[in-house]
């Protein structure tokens, strides 16, 4: 799963909603879904990707990443699993 943290709050909120929708659709299948990779980039407020070597301020990117790690594990489990 490849995601980006956006320094633009409106864009970030939109992307978070898209991830919630994705997990909701996956949960509706009733199948066990495993995320075997999580890779995150950071995009500045102007929409430009920030390279790791140029990264000075991560904003809330660390919180977002840890939230993604915890988010799917219990949020969308079907009662019959």
Backbone bond lengths (Angstrom), bond angles and torsions (degrees), N, CA, C in turn:
res aa  C-N    CA-C-N  psi(-1)  N-CA   C-N-CA  omega(-1)  CA-C   N-CA-C  phi
1 X - - - 1.450 - - 1.523 107.31 -
2 X 1.294 116.16 122.27 1.464 121.78 -179.63 1.530 108.16 -110.90
3 X 1.311 116.29 122.58 1.460 122.00 -179.05 1.520 108.82 -131.52
4 X 1.314 115.53 166.97 1.460 121.51 174.51 1.521 108.79 -131.07
5 X 1.324 115.14 146.28 1.460 121.09 170.73 1.524 105.84 -97.11
6 X 1.330 116.26 127.28 1.462 121.81 -177.91 1.524 110.12 -104.51
7 X 1.317 116.22 128.67 1.458 121.45 178.17 1.534 111.24 -70.33
8 X 1.332 117.88 -18.16 1.458 122.05 175.47 1.532 107.35 -80.95
9 X 1.345 118.29 114.67 1.465 120.80 -174.84 1.536 114.64 -58.38
10 X 1.325 117.82 -37.72 1.466 120.21 -179.61 1.526 110.80 -67.30
11 X 1.311 116.45 -42.43 1.462 120.41 178.06 1.518 110.40 -65.08
12 X 1.337 117.02 -42.93 1.461 121.05 179.97 1.526 110.74 -61.09
13 X 1.318 117.33 -43.77 1.466 120.76 179.48 1.529 110.57 -61.89
14 X 1.324 116.72 -40.43 1.463 121.28 178.17 1.526 111.06 -62.47
15 X 1.326 116.59 -43.16 1.470 120.65 -179.90 1.524 111.18 -67.50
16 X 1.328 117.44 -38.37 1.466 120.60 177.65 1.525 110.35 -63.27
17 X 1.334 117.42 -41.70 1.467 120.95 176.96 1.521 111.31 -62.68
18 X 1.325 117.24 -37.84 1.465 120.84 178.57 1.530 110.71 -64.29
19 X 1.328 117.33 -38.61 1.463 120.95 178.37 1.529 110.41 -67.31
20 X 1.326 116.92 -41.22 1.468 120.31 176.73 1.528 109.85 -60.02
21 X 1.328 116.92 -44.49 1.466 120.80 178.61 1.526 111.47 -62.25
22 X 1.336 116.41 -40.05 1.460 120.55 179.40 1.527 110.59 -62.05
23 X 1.337 117.26 -47.65 1.460 120.18 179.95 1.533 111.43 -66.25
24 X 1.306 117.58 -34.00 1.465 121.04 177.03 1.529 110.33 -63.24
25 X 1.331 116.39 -45.17 1.465 120.39 178.20 1.530 111.26 -64.05
26 X 1.322 116.49 -42.32 1.463 119.72 178.40 1.526 110.82 -62.71
27 X 1.323 117.34 -42.74 1.466 121.07 -179.46 1.521 111.08 -63.83
28 X 1.318 116.89 -32.38 1.465 119.82 -178.50 1.523 112.63 -66.46
29 X 1.327 118.09 -15.77 1.469 120.74 177.74 1.518 111.36 -75.16
30 X 1.338 117.22 -22.12 1.452 121.46 -177.80 1.514 113.24 78.37
31 X 1.307 117.43 0.58 1.466 121.59 -179.32 1.517 110.59 -91.37
32 X 1.323 115.24 154.49 1.456 120.82 175.54 1.526 108.32 -74.71
33 X 1.303 116.48 125.13 1.458 122.25 -179.68 1.525 108.02 -112.57
34 X 1.316 115.87 128.79 1.462 120.44 177.68 1.523 109.67 -116.09
35 X 1.309 115.10 132.61 1.463 120.65 173.78 1.521 105.42 -99.89
36 X 1.324 115.90 114.83 1.460 119.60 -174.68 1.524 112.86 -100.48
37 X 1.307 116.70 -5.53 1.463 120.41 179.36 1.519 108.61 -151.09
38 X 1.323 116.01 139.82 1.460 120.85 174.83 1.519 107.57 -137.17
39 X 1.309 115.01 115.31 1.456 122.57 -177.30 1.520 107.67 -124.03
40 X 1.331 117.19 130.14 1.456 119.56 -176.60 1.523 111.85 -128.05
41 X 1.319 115.15 133.41 1.446 121.98 172.36 1.524 109.06 -107.20
42 X 1.316 116.15 172.69 1.466 121.16 177.85 1.524 108.50 -126.94
43 X 1.339 115.08 134.29 1.462 122.01 -178.36 1.530 107.87 -120.40
44 X 1.328 116.63 129.88 1.467 119.75 -178.07 1.532 111.28 -74.37
45 X 1.312 115.96 176.27 1.471 121.50 -175.62 1.525 112.93 -63.12
46 X 1.336 116.92 -23.37 1.461 120.97 179.06 1.524 111.95 -86.38
47 X 1.336 117.44 -2.63 1.454 121.18 178.72 1.513 114.95 91.40
48 X 1.330 116.59 10.58 1.462 120.98 -179.74 1.531 110.22 -95.26
49 X 1.322 116.74 134.57 1.456 121.54 177.08 1.523 109.58 -67.41
50 X 1.320 116.21 134.71 1.463 121.48 178.58 1.523 107.74 -98.07
51 X 1.315 117.05 121.51 1.456 121.20 176.62 1.523 109.75 -72.39
52 X 1.319 116.12 148.96 1.467 121.45 -177.05 1.519 111.84 -54.02
53 X 1.320 117.08 -42.63 1.468 119.40 -177.64 1.527 113.04 -68.50
54 X 1.337 117.57 -15.91 1.462 121.36 178.66 1.523 112.99 -103.16
55 X 1.303 117.06 2.80 1.454 121.77 -174.99 1.528 110.82 -76.28
56 X 1.332 116.24 123.22 1.451 121.49 178.40 1.519 111.93 -117.70
57 X 1.316 116.77 -37.63 1.465 121.49 -178.67 1.519 108.22 -129.25
58 X 1.334 116.61 118.45 1.464 119.49 -178.25 1.519 112.32 -90.91
59 X 1.322 117.84 -3.41 1.455 119.90 -178.29 1.522 109.47 57.87
60 X 1.310 116.96 -130.09 1.455 121.83 178.67 1.525 112.47 -98.70
61 X 1.314 117.32 20.52 1.462 121.19 -176.00 1.527 111.96 -59.77
62 X 1.313 117.80 -39.15 1.471 120.79 179.03 1.516 111.85 -63.12
63 X 1.326 116.34 -42.43 1.460 120.76 177.43 1.521 110.27 -63.42
64 X 1.328 116.95 -43.90 1.459 122.21 179.94 1.527 110.61 -60.07
65 X 1.326 116.51 -45.40 1.460 121.32 -179.81 1.529 110.60 -61.64
66 X 1.328 117.51 -47.53 1.466 120.08 179.99 1.527 111.00 -65.93
67 X 1.325 117.49 -33.79 1.464 121.86 176.38 1.529 110.07 -62.76
68 X 1.334 116.71 -42.02 1.464 120.46 178.49 1.521 111.49 -63.90
69 X 1.313 116.94 -35.22 1.464 120.16 179.50 1.524 111.61 -66.39
70 X 1.306 117.67 -36.35 1.466 122.09 -178.21 1.527 112.62 -89.46
71 X 1.301 116.91 -27.92 1.461 123.38 -169.69 1.532 114.54 -55.50
72 X 1.326 119.89 -56.40 1.455 118.54 -173.09 1.521 114.88 -73.81
73 X 1.308 118.34 -19.66 1.458 120.46 -171.04 1.519 114.05 -62.32
74 X 1.302 119.43 -29.32 1.445 119.39 -179.38 1.506 114.35 -136.06
75 X 1.288 117.81 -11.74 1.451 121.25 -172.11 1.518 114.21 -67.88
76 X 1.321 116.56 -31.61 1.461 119.15 -171.59 1.523 113.19 -125.48
77 X 1.310 118.40 20.45 1.453 120.37 178.68 1.512 110.43 -66.48
78 X 1.300 115.42 135.87 1.458 119.95 174.76 1.526 107.75 -78.74
79 X 1.293 117.08 150.98 1.462 121.62 -177.33 1.519 112.75 -63.49
80 X 1.321 118.64 -23.91 1.456 120.49 -178.04 1.517 113.56 -87.99
81 X 1.312 118.88 3.34 1.467 121.21 179.80 1.514 110.20 -91.07
